[in-house]
Amino acid sequence: MKADNVSLLEFIGASKRTFYIPVYQRNYDWKKVQCLTLFKDIEAIAVSKNRSSHFMGTIVYVEGESNATFRAFTVIDGQQRLTTIMILLKAIVDSIDNEDLKEDIFESYLINRRCSEALRIKLKPMKEDARNFQRLIDNQINDMEETQIFNNYKLFMELLKESILSPEQIYAGIQKLEIVYIELNEQKENPQLIFESLNSTGLDLTQADLIRNYLLMGKEYYTQEVLYNKYWLKLEKMLPDAMISDYIRDYLTLKTGNIPNKADVYSSFKGYYQELGNYDSEGFLEELTTYGEYYSWFKFCNCPDININQRLLHLQKLKSTVVYPFLLSVFEDCYVYHNIEREQVCQTMDVILSYVVRRLLCEMPTNALNKVFATMAKDVERSSGITLSEKVICVLSGKKGKVIFPNDNILKEHMMTRNAYKFAHIKFVLEQIERNKSKETVTFDSLTIEHIMPQTLTAKWKIDLGKRAQEVYDKYLHCLGNLTLSGYNSELSNASFNEKQDLYSQSNICITKAIAQYDQWGEAEILNRGEMLIEDIKKIWRCPDTLNNINLETDTRTEFDFTDEVNVTGRTPSELEIIGEVFSVTSWRDFMKKVCEFLYEYDAQVFRSLTKHNDFKGKSIRIIDDNDSNMRSPLKIAEGLYIETNRSANDILNYCKLIIEKFDGVEELSSYKLKAI
């Protein structure tokens, strides 16, 4: 490694050299605010008599093929600053009248004189930017596309025109800019490790950027171009930059069964990739591109199959992205291996949609589903001889506690009186009920949610509702039976039921027209209509028992999430996993000890707060306390911190669940194993 400080213009202009921006770098993306800051800094140092130099940052490069008269640099870090200065230099060239100075700047810092066309321009940005930059240098301004290069050039032209300093003075300011250059020897240093260190803050590069760089860096420039154009560029065209990191996170979730934190996708990828024995960069990029196409179908609902698209659209409306890791494997089975037909994909998605919708309707936590679908691909492999949709039914039917599949009774109990109006997806639910009833084409976008008994309780409505008007209003205003779809909400507003009845009878919306059959509107009618709508919901999003007549086998699993409800009486734990760390355990006391010791080390402050928490009060003895005087079988976790371990197997497991719940994000990444029965 060689490093030194040098004038920026000396670095750019010394001898004939070309700066290549490798394909694994992101496109040029300095925004207006960054360019304004740079320009003001240059203005300040241009007029300062006390400052002979200004440090602009670091440029890290690997020297490529070079000879006595020409040097090629591959820029590892600093491309944004380097590109911006060159755009500003071109704006200065186009703003000054002194032809000699104009020619001197242009030929010293923007082009290499008397070189082949391939080497003529000093800066070679990424392919998407290279065309625009070349047009800028060749004065083809009118042919430039509206990219950041073009926008920033126009900005600098305006700033130069408005500045109290002349373009020549701004150029004098640029001459005071200094950088530290770091030249890496690819044979001795690892450019990837240095690159990671320079970008460890994660402010400049996304997780996907780091992964792309990891896969391409260290290869010959030509090889990088081939791999980038063949795979990564294709991926970028299918998915926006901001979406690629989320995609790779879901891809890794599928492959590992663990959900990486958003900030740790790159480190999780490295751990996974380094364990692969039969993949090189190209093989991995090829698979990543294949799965990326499926992911683009999920996001843009543009799968070749219209029936699958309809279900993808429903998942998107419900914002149920947690299912994507499992769907990646389903689509691979269908479109790569042809193990399942597209009809089976639809049936599998119907099961998933029923599970998701019912849980949303019953106000069950959505974050609990992350782990369910992270391991679903592996869970369905345990069954054989049945279809994929039946396998998914088997897995979901066995879920208990926070991840239960709500049956018809649970659904009805929650939906009859819950505030359905505040349910984010109530319009979607009513639309689906209507679609299943009506043969007419209805434009749902123009419809709104209408309260039959209005939100303002007028005198007429009080009379119609009778003595219990306020009670009925308070209890049933926002419940399902009192809501419908309407295209004339403003006209109906607070009208009496008789007035609304006339409009309802003329509606082309089945669920609204049916309201006209009621002679009056009150508690009994609201409950009656609510029950009818719930029956529709149960038919559209069916629970497993009515979806298919499958004989579910007795649950003999040995692996469980902490969200699962299971009776562990007479069973012994064998393994515990918390946030990726695995422990062997031999008893429930040992199980509790490992949980507490790990979480105390994870966050001692949170753990100590549990000594005052009511969840650990116990019937007569505290389960977690700062002294052991009243405990029967205390276990010391730390100084002044004890747990009671003289409890049944189920009690210990449930207290461990309570403890884990107090640490955000831990429950989803934790599981345990029991010895086989």
Buried (B, 14 or more C-beta within 10 A) or exposed (E): EEEEEBBBBEBBBEEBBBBBBBBBBBBBBBEEEBBEEBBEBBBEBBEEEEEEEBEBBBBBBBBBEBEEEBBBBBBBBBBBBBBBBBBBBBBBBBBBEEEEBBEBBBEBBBBBEEBEEEBBBBBBBBBBBBBBBBBBBEEEBEEBEEBBBBBBBBBBBEBBEEBEBBBBBBBBBBBBBBBBBBBBEEEEBEBBEBBBEBBEEEEEBBBBBBBBBBBBBBBEBEBBBBBBEEBBBBBBEBBEEEBBBBBBBBBBBBBBBBBBEEEEBBBBBBBBBEEEEEEEBBEBBBBBBBBBBBBBBBBBBEBEBEEBBEBBEBBBBBEBBBBBBBBBBBBBBBBEEEEBEBEBBBBBBBBBBBBBBBBBBBEBEBEBBBBBBBBBBBBBEEBEEBBBBBBBBBBBBBBBEBBBBBBBEBBBEBBBBBEBBEBEBBBBBBBBBBEEBBEEEBEBEEBEBBBBBBEEBEEBBBEBBEEEBEEBBEEBBBBBBBBBBBBBBEEBBBBBBEBBBEBBEEBEBBBBBBBBEBEEBBBEBBBEBBBBBBEBBBEBBBBBBEBBEBEEEEEEBBBBBBBBEBEBEEBBBBBBBBBEEEBEBEEBBBBBBBBBBBBBEBBEEBBBEBBEBEEBEBEEBBBBBEEBEEBEEBBEBEEEBBBBBEBEBBBBBBBBBBBBBBBEEBBBBBBBBBEEE
